[in-house]
Amino acid sequence: MEDYIKNNIEEFQHDGKNFIFFNIAGLSDNDQFERYAAAAKEVVKKYPPKSVYVITSRLAFFDTRTKEICSEWIVFNKPYVIASALVGINGITRMVAKSIYKQAERDLAPPFTNMDEAVAWLLTQS
């Protein structure tokens, strides 16, 4: 699991801006997701407030516990994140995301087909 986390949290810069890509698509259960979210929080908190853009992939499963983990993670990230985007989600996942973001009292991260679109949009946010 540690290798998955290490290989699927990508920090990068684009046009002098800090980005983090959280690739959660390969996770298969809430135990893995909870461990991933804990590691992701450690990465995010090393950034100053309002200094990083976040892109998150789709998740292959969902239940009540997943929603709780997502909400906690989104609330935790809020002080650090300028804006966020989702990549590779479908209609059902978008409905789930709306519910999670509403529960976390955050604006919905817009979905994009690929990373390039997400990065381009995020660069327009401040």
Secondary structure as UniProt FT lines:
FT   HELIX           2..7
FT   STRAND          9..14
FT   TURN            15..16
FT   STRAND          17..22
FT   TURN            25..26
FT   HELIX           30..44
FT   TURN            45..46
FT   TURN            49..50
FT   STRAND          52..57
FT   HELIX           64..77
FT   TURN            78..80
FT   STRAND          81..87
FT   HELIX           91..103
FT   TURN            104..105
FT   STRAND          111..112
FT   HELIX           115..122
FT   TURN            123..124
//
